[in-house]
Amino acid sequence: MNTPAKISANPLFLRDEELRQGIEMLFYAYRDFIAEPDAILRRSGFGRAHHRVIYFVGRYPDTTVSALLDILQITKQSLSRVLGQLVQEGYIDQNKGQQDRRQRLLSLTKKGRELERQLTADQRARFARAYRDAGAEAVEGFRKVMLGIISSDEDRDRFKNTTGIPR
């Protein structure tokens, strides 16, 4: 009987110490990943919730408020506060939907695109460096690990195509 190599390999990576180390590395990576954006956000009087909204509206122009709520998994009240501030300060535009006039389609203004560029410049550089150093096989392994950590099938399905555009 042919047993796949992955199953027959000694699963030392599943030991408690290895799992704890992975969790710890994720904490350190996240801390460093958000350090530069946090500094930029503080200067603008914004927080991480603003960063998430700016990022996803920039990533998916003309996204609806309901799609953004699905992605962020926050309450309407929380999104309303953050989104209201970003609209009021000229970072995000809201337009009515073409088919459904009740829909609010969100997109970044020029000012919002510039802030998003500043917030993600260091993050993109970190990923580029890490991907380059790790190589293609490791990058594919990283994607598999990240998809395995994501809880919902719907969220994992966003990455089955190359764009990940929310429906």
DSSP file (Angstrom, degrees, kcal/mol; ACC not computed):
  #  RESIDUE AA STRUCTURE BP1 BP2  ACC     N-H-->O    O-->H-N    N-H-->O    O-->H-N    TCO  KAPPA ALPHA  PHI   PSI    X-CA   Y-CA   Z-CA
    1    1 A M              0   0    0      0, 0.0     2,-0.7     0, 0.0     0, 0.0   0.000 360.0 360.0 360.0 130.3    0.0    0.0    0.0
    2    2 A N        -     0   0    0      3,-0.0     3,-0.0     0, 0.0     0, 0.0  -0.764 360.0-163.8 -88.0 117.8    1.4    3.4   -1.0
    3    3 A T        -     0   0    0     -2,-0.7     5,-0.1     1,-0.0     0, 0.0  -0.880  28.6-109.6-100.3 128.7    1.1    5.9    1.8
    4    4 A P    >>  -     0   0    0      0, 0.0     4,-1.9     0, 0.0     3,-0.9  -0.256  24.9-122.3 -56.0 142.7    1.5    9.6    0.8
    5    5 A A  H 3> S+     0   0    0      1,-0.3     4,-1.6     2,-0.2    -2,-0.0   0.831 109.1  60.6 -57.0 -35.5    4.7   11.1    2.1
    6    6 A K  H 34 S+     0   0    0      1,-0.2    -1,-0.3     2,-0.2    -3,-0.0   0.862 108.3  43.3 -64.1 -35.0    2.9   13.8    4.0
    7    7 A I  H <4 S+     0   0    0     -3,-0.9    -1,-0.2     1,-0.2    -2,-0.2   0.881 115.3  47.3 -78.2 -38.5    1.1   11.2    6.2
    8    8 A S  H  < S+     0   0    0     -4,-1.9    -2,-0.2     2,-0.1    -1,-0.2   0.675  89.4 103.3 -79.5 -15.4    4.0    9.0    6.8
    9    9 A A  S  < S-     0   0    0     -4,-1.6    -3,-0.0    -5,-0.2     0, 0.0  -0.346  89.4 -98.1 -65.6 148.0    6.4   11.8    7.7
   10   10 A N        -     0   0    0      1,-0.1     2,-2.1     2,-0.0     3,-0.4  -0.556  32.5-141.2 -68.4 116.3    7.1   12.3   11.4
   11   11 A P    >   +     0   0    0      0, 0.0     3,-2.0     0, 0.0     4,-0.2  -0.240  50.0 142.7 -81.3  54.1    4.7   15.1   12.5
   12   12 A L  G >   +     0   0    0     -2,-2.1     3,-1.7     1,-0.3     6,-0.3   0.792  64.7  69.4 -61.5 -26.1    7.1   16.8   14.9
   13   13 A F  G 3  S+     0   0    0     -3,-0.4    -1,-0.3     1,-0.3    -3,-0.0   0.613  91.8  61.1 -68.7  -9.8    5.6   20.1   13.7
   14   14 A L  G <  S+     0   0    0     -3,-2.0    -1,-0.3     4,-0.1    -2,-0.2   0.414  76.5 117.7 -96.2   0.6    2.4   19.2   15.5
   15   15 A R  S <> S-     0   0    0     -3,-1.7     4,-2.4    -4,-0.2     3,-0.3  -0.317  79.5-112.0 -64.2 152.8    4.0   19.0   18.9
   16   16 A D  H  > S+     0   0    0      1,-0.2     4,-2.9     2,-0.2     5,-0.2   0.885 117.1  53.5 -54.6 -42.9    2.7   21.5   21.5
   17   17 A E  H  > S+     0   0    0      1,-0.2     4,-2.3     2,-0.2    -1,-0.2   0.898 109.6  47.9 -62.7 -40.0    5.9   23.4   21.5
   18   18 A E  H  > S+     0   0    0     -6,-0.3     4,-2.1    -3,-0.3    -1,-0.2   0.905 112.8  48.5 -66.0 -41.6    5.9   23.8   17.8
   19   19 A L  H  X S+     0   0    0     -4,-2.4     4,-2.1     2,-0.2    -2,-0.2   0.921 112.4  48.2 -64.5 -43.7    2.3   25.0   17.8
   20   20 A R  H  X S+     0   0    0     -4,-2.9     4,-2.8     1,-0.2    -2,-0.2   0.894 109.9  52.6 -63.6 -39.6    3.0   27.5   20.6
   21   21 A Q  H  X S+     0   0    0     -4,-2.3     4,-2.8    -5,-0.2    -1,-0.2   0.901 108.0  51.5 -63.6 -39.4    6.0   28.8   18.7
   22   22 A G  H  X S+     0   0    0     -4,-2.1     4,-2.0     2,-0.2    -2,-0.2   0.914 111.0  47.7 -61.4 -43.2    3.8   29.3   15.6
   23   23 A I  H  X S+     0   0    0     -4,-2.1     4,-1.9     2,-0.2    -2,-0.2   0.932 113.3  48.3 -61.9 -46.3    1.3   31.3   17.7
   24   24 A E  H  X S+     0   0    0     -4,-2.8     4,-2.4     1,-0.2    -2,-0.2   0.908 109.7  51.7 -63.1 -42.6    4.1   33.3   19.2
   25   25 A M  H  X S+     0   0    0     -4,-2.8     4,-2.9     1,-0.2    -1,-0.2   0.884 107.2  54.1 -61.7 -37.5    5.6   34.0   15.9
   26   26 A L  H  X S+     0   0    0     -4,-2.0     4,-2.6     2,-0.2    -1,-0.2   0.902 108.0  49.9 -63.6 -40.6    2.3   35.2   14.6
   27   27 A F  H  X S+     0   0    0     -4,-1.9     4,-2.5     2,-0.2    -2,-0.2   0.943 113.8  44.5 -61.4 -48.0    2.0   37.7   17.5
   28   28 A Y  H  X S+     0   0    0     -4,-2.4     4,-2.3     2,-0.2     5,-0.2   0.917 114.1  49.7 -63.3 -43.4    5.5   39.0   16.8
   29   29 A A  H  X S+     0   0    0     -4,-2.9     4,-2.6     1,-0.2    -1,-0.2   0.921 111.9  48.0 -62.3 -43.7    4.9   39.2   13.1
   30   30 A Y  H  X S+     0   0    0     -4,-2.6     4,-1.9     2,-0.2    -1,-0.2   0.915 109.5  53.4 -64.2 -42.6    1.6   41.1   13.6
   31   31 A R  H  X S+     0   0    0     -4,-2.5     4,-0.7     1,-0.2    -2,-0.2   0.939 116.1  38.6 -56.2 -48.8    3.2   43.5   16.0
   32   32 A D  H  X S+     0   0    0     -4,-2.3     4,-0.6     1,-0.2     3,-0.4   0.842 111.9  58.8 -72.7 -33.1    5.9   44.4   13.5
   33   33 A F  H  < S+     0   0    0     -4,-2.6    -1,-0.2    -5,-0.2    -2,-0.2   0.819 114.4  36.1 -65.0 -32.5    3.5   44.3   10.5
   34   34 A I  H  X S+     0   0    0     -4,-1.9     4,-2.6    -3,-0.2    -1,-0.2   0.477  91.8  92.2-101.5  -3.2    1.3   47.0   12.0
   35   35 A A  H  X S+     0   0    0     -4,-0.7     4,-1.8    -3,-0.4     5,-0.1   0.945  90.5  41.0 -59.5 -52.8    3.9   49.2   13.7
   36   36 A E  H  X S+     0   0    0     -4,-0.6     4,-2.0     1,-0.2    -1,-0.2   0.938 116.6  48.2 -64.8 -48.3    4.5   51.6   10.8
   37   37 A P  H  > S+     0   0    0      0, 0.0     4,-3.0     0, 0.0    -1,-0.2   0.901 108.6  55.7 -58.8 -38.5    0.8   51.9    9.9
   38   38 A D  H  X S+     0   0    0     -4,-2.6     4,-2.5     1,-0.2    -2,-0.2   0.907 107.0  49.6 -59.5 -41.0   -0.1   52.5   13.5
   39   39 A A  H  X S+     0   0    0     -4,-1.8     4,-1.7     2,-0.2    -1,-0.2   0.916 112.7  46.8 -64.0 -43.0    2.3   55.4   13.6
   40   40 A I  H  X S+     0   0    0     -4,-2.0     4,-1.1     1,-0.2    -2,-0.2   0.917 112.3  50.5 -63.9 -44.1    0.8   56.9   10.4
   41   41 A L  H >X>S+     0   0    0     -4,-3.0     5,-2.9     1,-0.2     4,-0.7   0.904 106.2  54.9 -62.3 -42.7   -2.7   56.4   11.8
   42   42 A R  H ><5S+     0   0    0     -4,-2.5     3,-1.1     1,-0.2    -1,-0.2   0.907 105.0  53.5 -57.7 -42.3   -1.9   58.1   15.1
   43   43 A R  H 3<5S+     0   0    0     -4,-1.7    -1,-0.2     1,-0.3    -2,-0.2   0.799 112.1  45.5 -64.0 -27.2   -0.7   61.2   13.2
   44   44 A S  H <<5S-     0   0    0     -4,-1.1    -1,-0.3    -3,-0.6    -2,-0.2   0.484 116.9-112.8 -92.3  -4.3   -4.1   61.3   11.4
   45   45 A G  T <<5S+     0   0    0     -3,-1.1    -3,-0.2    -4,-0.7     2,-0.2   0.740  77.7 123.1  78.5  23.1   -6.1   60.7   14.5
   46   46 A F      < -     0   0    0     -5,-2.9    -1,-0.3    -6,-0.2     2,-0.2  -0.658  45.5-151.2-113.2 168.6   -7.2   57.3   13.3
   47   47 A G     >  -     0   0    0     -2,-0.2     4,-1.6    -3,-0.1     3,-0.4  -0.585  43.3 -76.9-125.7-169.7   -7.0   53.7   14.7
   48   48 A R  H  > S+     0   0    0      1,-0.2     4,-2.5     2,-0.2     5,-0.2   0.807 124.6  60.7 -65.0 -31.2   -6.8   50.2   13.4
   49   49 A A  H  > S+     0   0    0      1,-0.2     4,-2.1     2,-0.2    -1,-0.2   0.904 105.3  49.3 -62.5 -39.3  -10.5   50.1   12.6
   50   50 A H  H  > S+     0   0    0     -3,-0.4     4,-2.9     2,-0.2     5,-0.2   0.901 109.0  53.5 -63.4 -40.7   -9.9   53.0   10.2
   51   51 A H  H  X S+     0   0    0     -4,-1.6     4,-3.0     1,-0.2    -2,-0.2   0.930 108.2  48.9 -60.4 -46.6   -7.0   51.1    8.7
   52   52 A R  H  X S+     0   0    0     -4,-2.5     4,-2.5     2,-0.2     5,-0.3   0.912 113.3  46.7 -62.0 -42.9   -9.1   48.0    8.0
   53   53 A V  H  X S+     0   0    0     -4,-2.1     4,-2.5     2,-0.2     5,-0.3   0.952 114.0  47.4 -64.7 -48.5  -11.8   50.1    6.4
   54   54 A I  H  X S+     0   0    0     -4,-2.9     4,-2.2     1,-0.2    -2,-0.2   0.924 113.6  49.6 -57.0 -45.4   -9.4   52.1    4.2
   55   55 A Y  H  X S+     0   0    0     -4,-3.0     4,-2.6    -5,-0.2    -2,-0.2   0.958 114.8  40.7 -61.3 -52.4   -7.6   48.8    3.2
   56   56 A F  H  X S+     0   0    0     -4,-2.5     4,-2.1     2,-0.2    -1,-0.2   0.840 114.6  51.0 -72.6 -32.0  -10.7   46.9    2.1
   57   57 A V  H  < S+     0   0    0     -4,-2.5    51,-0.3    -5,-0.3     6,-0.2   0.894 114.8  45.5 -67.9 -37.9  -12.4   49.8    0.4
   58   58 A G  H  < S+     0   0    0     -4,-2.2    -2,-0.2    -5,-0.3    -1,-0.2   0.883 113.6  48.9 -68.4 -38.4   -9.2   50.4   -1.5
   59   59 A R  H  < S+     0   0    0     -4,-2.6    -2,-0.2     1,-0.3    -1,-0.2   0.861 124.3  29.5 -69.1 -36.6   -8.8   46.7   -2.3
   60   60 A Y  S >< S-     0   0    0     -4,-2.1     3,-1.2    -5,-0.2    -1,-0.3  -0.671  83.8-158.4-127.5  75.6  -12.4   46.3   -3.5
   61   61 A P  T 3  S+     0   0    0      0, 0.0    46,-0.2     0, 0.0    -3,-0.1  -0.197  78.1  22.1 -55.8 145.3  -13.5   49.7   -5.0
   62   62 A D  T 3  S+     0   0    0     44,-1.9    45,-0.2     1,-0.2     2,-0.1   0.723  86.4 158.8  66.1  25.2  -17.3   50.1   -5.1
   63   63 A T  E <   -A  106   0A   0     -3,-1.2    43,-3.1    43,-1.0    -1,-0.2  -0.426  40.1-116.1 -70.4 153.4  -17.8   47.5   -2.4
   64   64 A T  E  >  -A  105   0A   0     41,-0.2     4,-2.1     1,-0.1    41,-0.2  -0.503  16.7-116.3 -88.5 161.3  -21.1   47.8   -0.5
   65   65 A V  H  > S+     0   0    0     39,-1.0     4,-2.4     1,-0.2     5,-0.2   0.902 117.5  52.6 -61.0 -41.1  -21.5   48.6    3.1
   66   66 A S  H  > S+     0   0    0      2,-0.2     4,-2.1     1,-0.2    -1,-0.2   0.891 107.9  50.1 -66.3 -37.7  -23.0   45.1    3.7
   67   67 A A  H  > S+     0   0    0      2,-0.2     4,-2.1     1,-0.2    -1,-0.2   0.904 111.1  50.1 -64.6 -39.7  -20.0   43.4    2.0
   68   68 A L  H  X S+     0   0    0     -4,-2.1     4,-2.7     1,-0.2     5,-0.3   0.894 108.6  52.0 -65.3 -39.8  -17.6   45.4    4.2
   69   69 A L  H  X>S+     0   0    0     -4,-2.4     4,-2.0     1,-0.2     5,-0.6   0.898 109.1  51.2 -61.3 -40.5  -19.6   44.4    7.3
   70   70 A D  H  <5S+     0   0    0     -4,-2.1    -2,-0.2     2,-0.2    -1,-0.2   0.906 113.3  44.7 -63.4 -41.9  -19.2   40.7    6.2
   71   71 A I  H  <5S+     0   0    0     -4,-2.1    -2,-0.2     1,-0.2    -1,-0.2   0.949 120.1  38.3 -67.3 -49.2  -15.5   41.1    5.8
   72   72 A L  H  <5S-     0   0    0     -4,-2.7    -2,-0.2    -5,-0.1    -1,-0.2   0.703  91.1-144.7 -79.9 -20.6  -14.8   43.0    9.0
   73   73 A Q  T  <5 +     0   0    0     -4,-2.0     2,-0.3    -5,-0.3    -3,-0.1   0.933  54.0 129.5  53.4  49.5  -17.3   41.1   11.1
   74   74 A I      < -     0   0    0     -5,-0.6    -1,-0.2     1,-0.1    -2,-0.1  -0.796  63.1 -89.2-124.1 169.9  -18.2   44.2   13.1
   75   75 A T     >  -     0   0    0     -2,-0.3     4,-2.4     1,-0.1     5,-0.2  -0.374  31.5-117.0 -77.2 158.4  -21.5   45.8   14.0
   76   76 A K  H  > S+     0   0    0      1,-0.2     4,-3.0     2,-0.2     5,-0.2   0.883 117.0  56.2 -58.4 -38.5  -23.2   48.4   11.8
   77   77 A Q  H  > S+     0   0    0      2,-0.2     4,-1.9     1,-0.2    -1,-0.2   0.918 107.9  46.3 -62.6 -44.4  -22.8   50.9   14.6
   78   78 A S  H  > S+     0   0    0      1,-0.2     4,-1.8     2,-0.2     5,-0.2   0.931 115.8  45.2 -64.2 -45.5  -19.0   50.4   14.8
   79   79 A L  H  X S+     0   0    0     -4,-2.4     4,-3.5     1,-0.2     5,-0.4   0.906 109.4  56.6 -64.6 -40.3  -18.6   50.6   11.0
   80   80 A S  H  X S+     0   0    0     -4,-3.0     4,-2.5    -5,-0.2    -1,-0.2   0.902 107.1  48.5 -58.4 -43.3  -20.9   53.7   10.9
   81   81 A R  H  X S+     0   0    0     -4,-1.9     4,-1.6     2,-0.2    -1,-0.2   0.946 118.3  38.8 -62.3 -49.6  -18.7   55.6   13.3
   82   82 A V  H  X S+     0   0    0     -4,-1.8     4,-2.2     2,-0.2    -2,-0.2   0.935 118.7  47.1 -68.4 -47.6  -15.5   54.8   11.5
   83   83 A L  H  X S+     0   0    0     -4,-3.5     4,-2.7     1,-0.2     5,-0.2   0.897 109.0  55.4 -62.9 -41.2  -16.9   55.2    8.0
   84   84 A G  H  X S+     0   0    0     -4,-2.5     4,-2.7    -5,-0.4    -1,-0.2   0.910 109.2  47.1 -58.1 -43.1  -18.7   58.4    8.9
   85   85 A Q  H  X S+     0   0    0     -4,-1.6     4,-2.3     2,-0.2    -1,-0.2   0.914 112.6  48.9 -65.1 -43.1  -15.4   59.9   10.0
   86   86 A L  H  <>S+     0   0    0     -4,-2.2     5,-3.0     2,-0.2     6,-1.2   0.865 114.8  45.0 -67.5 -35.8  -13.6   58.8    6.9
   87   87 A V  H ><5S+     0   0    0     -4,-2.7     3,-1.5     4,-0.2    -2,-0.2   0.940 113.2  50.3 -69.3 -47.9  -16.3   60.2    4.6
   88   88 A Q  H 3<5S+     0   0    0     -4,-2.7    -2,-0.2     1,-0.3    -1,-0.2   0.857 111.4  48.5 -59.6 -37.3  -16.5   63.4    6.6
   89   89 A E  T 3<5S-     0   0    0     -4,-2.3    -1,-0.3    -5,-0.2    -2,-0.2   0.377 119.6-108.3 -89.3   5.7  -12.7   63.9    6.4
   90   90 A G  T < 5S+     0   0    0     -3,-1.5    22,-0.4     2,-0.2    21,-0.4   0.744  87.2 113.1  83.4  24.3  -12.6   63.2    2.6
   91   91 A Y  S   <S+     0   0    0     -5,-3.0    18,-2.1     1,-0.2     2,-0.4   0.720  76.8  36.9 -96.7 -25.6  -11.0   59.8    2.5
   92   92 A I  E     -B  108   0A   0     -6,-1.2     2,-0.4    16,-0.3    16,-0.2  -0.983  65.5-151.5-132.7 139.2  -14.0   57.8    1.3
   93   93 A D  E     -B  107   0A   0     14,-3.3    14,-2.0    -2,-0.4     2,-0.5  -0.839   8.7-153.7-102.5 145.2  -16.8   58.5   -1.2
   94   94 A Q  E     +B  106   0A   0     -2,-0.4     2,-0.3    12,-0.2    12,-0.2  -0.987  16.9 178.1-117.7 127.7  -20.2   56.9   -1.0
   95   95 A N  E     -B  105   0A   0     10,-2.5    10,-4.0    -2,-0.5     2,-0.2  -0.932  31.8-106.9-126.2 152.1  -22.3   56.6   -4.1
   96   96 A K  E     -B  104   0A   0     -2,-0.3     8,-0.2     8,-0.2     5,-0.2  -0.505  42.1-103.4 -76.2 145.8  -25.7   55.0   -4.7
   97   97 A G        -     0   0    0      6,-1.5    -1,-0.1     3,-0.7     6,-0.1  -0.310  19.0-132.9 -66.0 151.0  -25.9   51.7   -6.4
   98   98 A Q  S    S+     0   0    0      1,-0.1     3,-0.2     3,-0.1    -1,-0.1   0.934 104.5  27.9 -70.6 -47.7  -26.9   51.6  -10.1
   99   99 A Q  S    S+     0   0    0      1,-0.3     2,-0.6     2,-0.0    -1,-0.1   0.889 132.5  34.1 -81.9 -41.6  -29.4   48.7   -9.7
  100  100 A D    >   -     0   0    0      1,-0.1     3,-1.6     2,-0.0    -3,-0.7  -0.917  65.7-166.0-120.2 104.4  -30.4   49.3   -6.1
  101  101 A R  T 3  S+     0   0    0     -2,-0.6    -1,-0.1     1,-0.3    -4,-0.1   0.651  86.7  66.3 -66.3 -14.9  -30.4   52.9   -5.1
  102  102 A R  T 3  S+     0   0    0     -6,-0.1    -1,-0.3     2,-0.1     2,-0.1   0.744  83.1  94.7 -77.5 -22.5  -30.5   51.9   -1.4
  103  103 A Q    <   -     0   0    0     -3,-1.6    -6,-1.5    -6,-0.1     2,-0.6  -0.398  67.7-146.5 -68.2 143.7  -27.0   50.4   -1.7
  104  104 A R  E     - B   0  96A   0     -8,-0.2   -39,-1.0    -2,-0.1     2,-0.5  -0.965  10.6-156.6-111.3 118.4  -24.1   52.6   -0.7
  105  105 A L  E     -AB  64  95A   0    -10,-4.0   -10,-2.5    -2,-0.6     2,-0.4  -0.819  11.1-149.7 -95.9 130.4  -21.0   51.9   -2.8
  106  106 A L  E     +AB  63  94A   0    -43,-3.1   -44,-1.9    -2,-0.5   -43,-1.0  -0.812  23.1 161.0-106.7 137.6  -17.7   52.8   -1.2
  107  107 A S  E     - B   0  93A   0    -14,-2.0   -14,-3.3    -2,-0.4     2,-0.2  -0.988  38.7-104.0-148.5 155.4  -14.5   54.0   -2.9
  108  108 A L  E     - B   0  92A   0    -51,-0.3   -16,-0.3    -2,-0.3     2,-0.1  -0.547  29.0-137.8 -78.6 143.0  -11.4   55.8   -1.8
  109  109 A T     >  -     0   0    0    -18,-2.1     4,-2.8    -2,-0.2     5,-0.2  -0.290  39.4 -91.6 -80.6 178.5  -11.0   59.4   -2.8
  110  110 A K  H  > S+     0   0    0      1,-0.2     4,-2.0     2,-0.2     5,-0.2   0.922 132.9  49.9 -58.5 -43.3   -7.6   60.6   -4.0
  111  111 A K  H  > S+     0   0    0    -21,-0.4     4,-2.0     1,-0.2    -1,-0.2   0.889 111.2  49.2 -61.9 -40.3   -6.8   61.5   -0.4
  112  112 A G  H  > S+     0   0    0    -22,-0.4     4,-2.7     2,-0.2    -2,-0.2   0.889 108.4  52.2 -67.5 -40.5   -7.9   58.0    0.7
  113  113 A R  H  X S+     0   0    0     -4,-2.8     4,-2.2     2,-0.2    -1,-0.2   0.882 109.5  50.5 -63.5 -37.1   -5.8   56.3   -2.0
  114  114 A E  H  X S+     0   0    0     -4,-2.0     4,-2.3    -5,-0.2    -2,-0.2   0.917 111.4  47.3 -67.1 -42.8   -2.7   58.2   -0.8
  115  115 A L  H  X S+     0   0    0     -4,-2.0     4,-2.7     2,-0.2    -2,-0.2   0.928 111.9  50.5 -63.6 -43.8   -3.3   57.2    2.8
  116  116 A E  H  X S+     0   0    0     -4,-2.7     4,-1.9     1,-0.2    -2,-0.2   0.900 109.6  51.4 -60.7 -40.6   -3.9   53.6    1.8
  117  117 A R  H  X S+     0   0    0     -4,-2.2     4,-1.3     1,-0.2    -1,-0.2   0.925 111.9  46.3 -61.7 -45.3   -0.6   53.7   -0.1
  118  118 A Q  H  X S+     0   0    0     -4,-2.3     4,-0.6     1,-0.2     3,-0.2   0.909 112.4  50.7 -63.3 -42.2    1.3   55.1    2.9
  119  119 A L  H  < S+     0   0    0     -4,-2.7     4,-0.4     1,-0.2    -1,-0.2   0.829 118.7  35.7 -67.3 -32.4   -0.3   52.5    5.2
  120  120 A T  H  X S+     0   0    0     -4,-1.9     4,-3.2    -5,-0.2     5,-0.3   0.526  91.3  89.6-102.2  -5.2    0.6   49.5    3.1
  121  121 A A  H  X S+     0   0    0     -4,-1.3     4,-2.1    -3,-0.2     5,-0.1   0.948  95.7  39.6 -58.0 -51.5    4.0   50.5    1.7
  122  122 A D  H  X S+     0   0    0     -4,-0.6     4,-2.3     2,-0.2    -1,-0.2   0.882 116.3  52.4 -65.6 -38.1    5.9   49.0    4.5
  123  123 A Q  H  > S+     0   0    0     -4,-0.4     4,-2.4     2,-0.2    -2,-0.2   0.917 109.4  48.1 -65.8 -43.8    3.6   46.0    4.7
  124  124 A R  H  X S+     0   0    0     -4,-3.2     4,-2.8     1,-0.2    -1,-0.2   0.910 111.9  50.7 -62.2 -41.2    4.0   45.3    0.9
  125  125 A A  H  X S+     0   0    0     -4,-2.1     4,-2.5    -5,-0.3     5,-0.2   0.898 109.1  51.1 -63.9 -40.6    7.8   45.6    1.3
  126  126 A R  H  X S+     0   0    0     -4,-2.3     4,-2.6     2,-0.2    -2,-0.2   0.932 113.2  44.9 -61.8 -45.8    7.8   43.2    4.2
  127  127 A F  H  X S+     0   0    0     -4,-2.4     4,-3.1     2,-0.2     5,-0.3   0.918 112.4  51.3 -65.2 -42.6    5.8   40.6    2.2
  128  128 A A  H  X S+     0   0    0     -4,-2.8     4,-2.5     2,-0.2    -2,-0.2   0.931 113.4  45.0 -60.3 -45.2    7.9   41.1   -0.9
  129  129 A R  H  X S+     0   0    0     -4,-2.5     4,-2.6     2,-0.2    -2,-0.2   0.934 115.9  45.8 -64.1 -46.9   11.1   40.5    1.1
  130  130 A A  H  X S+     0   0    0     -4,-2.6     4,-2.2    -5,-0.2    -2,-0.2   0.914 114.8  47.3 -64.8 -43.1    9.7   37.5    3.0
  131  131 A Y  H  X S+     0   0    0     -4,-3.1     4,-2.5    -5,-0.2    -1,-0.2   0.922 113.3  48.6 -63.7 -44.1    8.3   35.9   -0.1
  132  132 A R  H  < S+     0   0    0     -4,-2.5    -2,-0.2    -5,-0.3    -1,-0.2   0.922 114.6  45.2 -62.3 -44.8   11.6   36.5   -2.0
  133  133 A D  H  < S+     0   0    0     -4,-2.6    -1,-0.2    -5,-0.2    -2,-0.2   0.850 117.3  44.5 -67.9 -35.0   13.7   35.1    0.8
  134  134 A A  H  < S-     0   0    0     -4,-2.2     4,-0.4    -5,-0.2    -2,-0.2   0.841 102.9-137.9 -82.0 -34.3   11.3   32.1    1.3
  135  135 A G     X  -     0   0    0     -4,-2.5     4,-2.2    -5,-0.2     5,-0.2  -0.091  30.7 -67.3  91.8 164.3   10.8   31.1   -2.3
  136  136 A A  H  > S+     0   0    0      1,-0.2     4,-2.3     2,-0.2     5,-0.2   0.858 128.4  52.4 -60.9 -41.6    7.7   30.0   -4.2
  137  137 A E  H  > S+     0   0    0      1,-0.2     4,-2.0     2,-0.2    -1,-0.2   0.914 111.7  46.5 -64.4 -41.9    7.2   26.6   -2.5
  138  138 A A  H  > S+     0   0    0     -4,-0.4     4,-2.7     2,-0.2    -1,-0.2   0.875 109.6  54.6 -66.9 -37.5    7.3   28.3    0.9
  139  139 A V  H  X S+     0   0    0     -4,-2.2     4,-2.4     2,-0.2    -2,-0.2   0.921 108.7  48.4 -62.6 -42.8    4.9   31.0   -0.2
  140  140 A E  H  X S+     0   0    0     -4,-2.3     4,-2.0     1,-0.2    -1,-0.2   0.900 111.5  50.4 -63.9 -39.6    2.4   28.3   -1.3
  141  141 A G  H  X S+     0   0    0     -4,-2.0     4,-2.3     2,-0.2    -2,-0.2   0.896 108.9  51.9 -62.9 -40.7    2.8   26.6    2.0
  142  142 A F  H  X S+     0   0    0     -4,-2.7     4,-3.0     2,-0.2     5,-0.2   0.922 107.9  51.6 -61.2 -45.2    2.2   29.9    3.8
  143  143 A R  H  X S+     0   0    0     -4,-2.4     4,-2.7     1,-0.2    -1,-0.2   0.915 110.0  49.6 -58.3 -43.1   -1.0   30.4    1.8
  144  144 A K  H  X S+     0   0    0     -4,-2.0     4,-1.9     2,-0.2    -1,-0.2   0.910 111.7  48.1 -63.4 -42.2   -2.2   26.9    2.8
  145  145 A V  H  X S+     0   0    0     -4,-2.3     4,-1.4     2,-0.2    -2,-0.2   0.942 112.8  47.8 -64.0 -47.2   -1.4   27.6    6.5
  146  146 A M  H  X S+     0   0    0     -4,-3.0     4,-1.6     1,-0.2     3,-0.4   0.915 111.8  49.8 -61.9 -43.0   -3.2   31.0    6.4
  147  147 A L  H  < S+     0   0    0     -4,-2.7    -1,-0.2     1,-0.2    -2,-0.2   0.857 108.6  54.4 -63.1 -33.8   -6.2   29.4    4.6
  148  148 A G  H  < S+     0   0    0     -4,-1.9    -1,-0.2    -5,-0.2    -2,-0.2   0.781 107.2  50.2 -69.5 -26.8   -6.2   26.7    7.3
  149  149 A I  H  < S+     0   0    0     -4,-1.4    -2,-0.2    -3,-0.4    -1,-0.2   0.809  88.5  94.5 -79.6 -31.7   -6.4   29.3   10.1
  150  150 A I     <  -     0   0    0     -4,-1.6     6,-0.1    -5,-0.2     0, 0.0  -0.448  67.1-152.4 -65.2 129.7   -9.3   31.2    8.5
  151  151 A S        +     0   0    0     -2,-0.2     2,-0.3     4,-0.0    -1,-0.1   0.893  64.5  68.2 -75.6 -43.2  -12.5   29.8   10.1
  152  152 A S     >  -     0   0    0      1,-0.1     4,-2.2     2,-0.0     5,-0.2  -0.589  64.6-144.8 -94.0 141.2  -15.2   30.3    7.5
  153  153 A D  H  > S+     0   0    0     -2,-0.3     4,-2.7     1,-0.2     5,-0.2   0.883 104.1  57.6 -60.1 -39.2  -15.6   28.5    4.2
  154  154 A E  H  > S+     0   0    0      1,-0.2     4,-0.8     2,-0.2    -1,-0.2   0.913 107.6  45.5 -60.7 -43.9  -16.9   31.7    2.7
  155  155 A D  H >4 S+     0   0    0      1,-0.2     3,-0.7     2,-0.2     4,-0.4   0.906 113.1  49.8 -68.3 -40.2  -13.8   33.6    3.6
  156  156 A R  H >< S+     0   0    0     -4,-2.2     3,-1.8     1,-0.2    -2,-0.2   0.887 103.8  61.1 -62.9 -36.9  -11.5   30.9    2.3
  157  157 A D  H >< S+     0   0    0     -4,-2.7     3,-1.7     1,-0.3     4,-0.5   0.758  87.8  73.1 -62.7 -24.0  -13.5   30.8   -0.9
  158  158 A R  T << S+     0   0    0     -4,-0.8     3,-0.3    -3,-0.7    -1,-0.3   0.780  98.2  49.1 -58.4 -24.8  -12.5   34.5   -1.5
  159  159 A F  T <  S+     0   0    0     -3,-1.8    -1,-0.3    -4,-0.4    -2,-0.2   0.283  82.5  89.8-103.3   9.6   -9.1   33.2   -2.3
  160  160 A K  S <  S+     0   0    0     -3,-1.7    -1,-0.2    -4,-0.1     2,-0.2   0.844  92.3  45.6 -73.6 -32.9  -10.0   30.5   -4.8
  161  161 A N  S    S-     0   0    0     -4,-0.5     0, 0.0    -3,-0.3     0, 0.0  -0.519  99.8-107.4 -98.6 177.2   -9.8   33.0   -7.6
  162  162 A T  S    S+     0   0    0     -2,-0.2    -1,-0.1     1,-0.2    -3,-0.0   0.684 110.9  48.2 -81.3 -16.9   -6.9   35.4   -8.0
  163  163 A T  S    S-     0   0    0      2,-0.1    -1,-0.2    -5,-0.0    -4,-0.1   0.814  79.0-151.7 -96.0 -30.9   -8.8   38.6   -7.0
  164  164 A G        +     0   0    0     -6,-0.2    -5,-0.1     1,-0.2    -6,-0.1   0.682  30.8 173.5  68.4  15.9  -10.6   37.6   -3.8
  165  165 A I        -     0   0    0      1,-0.1    -1,-0.2     2,-0.1    -2,-0.1  -0.362  32.7-118.9 -63.5 128.4  -13.3   40.1   -4.6
  166  166 A P              0   0    0      0, 0.0    -1,-0.1     0, 0.0   -99,-0.1  -0.372 360.0 360.0 -67.4 146.6  -16.2   39.9   -2.2
  167  167 A R              0   0    0   -100,-0.1    -2,-0.1    -2,-0.1  -100,-0.1   0.402 360.0 360.0 -95.4 360.0  -19.5   39.1   -3.6
